[in-house]
């Protein structure tokens, strides 16, 4: 994933406010973005911070790069964690969801919302 593509992703993500996973439809608040990661707060998290909000989680740029490379090589990827066609990263479902939401001109979502594919 080039710097240009990463910058586009983070710019588009900041404008979203909340991203809902495609599979289980869990809302995730976009807390912050940087040149190396994305910080989210899942509304389904069990762990709480000192203000009794769900704790945040960090998605590293390297996870997005792994997903992007997988899509470039295979043309599609599963959003189901543990599926053989799901890139092996932490937080795989939300990572793939973010790519699909931020790049709708490049990525399409299957009807059952369990897979994303590069557009022709």
N, C-alpha and C positions, 0 to 999 in steps of 0.2 A: 504494500500500500504506500503510495507516494505521499510526500508531505502535502501536496496540493489536495489529494483525495482526503487525507486525514483532516485538514483544515476545513474542507467542505462538510465533512461528517460532523465535526464539533460545532460548526456554525449552525447547521441545520438542527442539530440536537438541542442546542441552547434555545432555539425558537420553539421547541416542542413543549417544554415544561414537564410533561408527564408522558412516559412511553408505556404502553400496555403490551405485555408479552402476547405473542400471537397464539400460542398454544393454550395456556391456562388462563389467559386474560388477567394477569396480575398487574396492577398499576405500579409503576416505578417513577418516582420523582427524580428529575435530573437536578442534582445538587451542584455539580461543577464539572467543567471540562478543562483539560490542559493539553500541552503538546505530547504528553505521554500516557494519559489515562482519562477515564470518565468515572465520576462518582455518582452513585444512585442510592436512593432510599426506597426499598421495596415496602409496599404497604402490607405485605404478608409476613414480614420478618418477625420472628419471635423475640429476638434480642432487642433490648431497648437502651437508649443512651441516657445521660443524666437528666434530660428534659422529658423523659418518657416517650420519645419518638422512636420509631423503628431505626435501628442502627444502619449506617450507610455501608455500602460495599463498593469496592474499586474494581473497575474493569480496565485492564492494562491494554495499551495500544497493541502490544504483541498478540493478544487474543484476537483483536480485529484483523491484524495482519495474517494470522493463521487462517481465519475464516475466509478472508478475501482470496488468499492463495488457493485454498481448497475449492472455492467457487470457480476460480479461473481454471483450475485443472479439471474439475469434475462437472462443472456446469450447474450443479445443484447440491443442496445440503439439507439434511434432516434437522428439524428443530427439537427433536426428542433426544434428551440426554441419554447416553448409553447406546443409542442406535449406531450401527456400524457406519452409517453415512452422515453422522454428526461429527464435525471437527472436534478433536479432543482438547477442549479448553474449559476452564472454569466458567461458570455462568453462561453456558453455551446457548441456551434458549434466548436470553435477553440480548446477547451479542448478535446473534443472527437476526433477531427482531429489529434491533437498532439499524443494522445494515439495510434491511428491507424498507424500513420507515424513512431513513435518510436518503436512500437512492431508489425511489420508485421508478425512475426512468431507466434504471439498469437491472433492477431485481423485481421479480414477480413472486407472489405468494400463492401456494396451492389452495384449492377450494376448501380443503379440510384444515388449513392453517398449520400444517405439520412439516412443511417443506418450503424452501425458497429456491428459486431458479434464476439464473442470469437470463435476461431478455435477449432475443436474437438481434 
